[in-house]
Amino acid sequence: MQKRNGSYLKSFDGTKIYYEVRGDGKRKNCLVLLHGLGGDLTAWDKEVEYFNSEGLSTIAIDLRGHGLSGRSKKSEFYKFTNFARDVVEVMKKEGFKKYSLIGRCFGGMVSLFLEAKYPKSSNNLILVDTSYKPPRFVEPVVRNPYLFKIFRLITKIVPDLRLKGHVNFDNFIGTNDIDLRRIISDVLHVSLKSYLLISENLVGYNAIDLLDKISVPTLVIEGKEDTIFPPEIAEKLKERIENSEIGYIDKANHILVINNPLDLAREIERFLIKQKFISN
């Protein structure tokens, strides 16, 4: 893995948030990149390399509980409002006046929450394989109060052990949506306790009423073979978000950020040129 050269922010509640600014360093157009659940900012490395080669600045962030950012044993630490505030704090510190907010999966959920709660924080919004609600397979937990109580009990008793540092995502290129080896790696790097605490907040996530509040130009990017958040979820996002469009990527699943980095980067670039956020 490449040598990291990032910075730390002491966020609003004292949590240390790790992030990396790359590019020409000019305080103009910037892409803010948020990773998925269990991942970290290194998942975006190949896209960052592409964008930087095109003259764009990037800020990739380790969301709280992930990568080199701070963790907690308390559920409220992982509320969506806290994830969103961390991003706002990073951008305030770095002084970028114009930026595109790009979130994949869980990072897309954070992006939806951020843009709805802090209107027009970004110039445009790009949602990659994400949703306004949890995946279908967690619905039994949400609907059954007994299962949810068991789930919460488990989060209290599991140990808070983890592998330190970032994930080497090169080891998982070409993996399917459900890949046990990759999922175990994600959990071990976040820690089982933090992973479950984040998931506890995720199962109660429903942003359907927030979608109408998003007014910035929005691109929904969807892998056509995504089984976690399938294409009908992307269609629903487009239907409810004003001034939005969908960009489909053929032969791409839910892990397109590492499986199809060039396709993803070019689709993002196409949208940004169309929005005149960057020049052709």
Secondary structure as UniProt FT lines:
FT   STRAND          7..10
FT   TURN            12..13
FT   STRAND          16..22
FT   STRAND          29..34
FT   TURN            37..38
FT   HELIX           41..44
FT   HELIX           45..53
FT   TURN            54..55
FT   STRAND          57..61
FT   TURN            64..65
FT   TURN            67..68
FT   HELIX           75..78
FT   HELIX           80..94
FT   STRAND          98..104
FT   HELIX           106..117
FT   TURN            119..120
FT   STRAND          124..128
FT   HELIX           136..138
FT   HELIX           139..143
FT   HELIX           145..157
FT   HELIX           169..172
FT   TURN            173..174
FT   HELIX           180..190
FT   HELIX           192..203
FT   TURN            208..210
FT   HELIX           211..213
FT   STRAND          218..223
FT   TURN            224..225
FT   HELIX           231..240
FT   TURN            242..243
FT   STRAND          244..249
FT   TURN            250..251
FT   TURN            254..255
FT   HELIX           256..259
FT   HELIX           261..274
FT   TURN            275..276
//
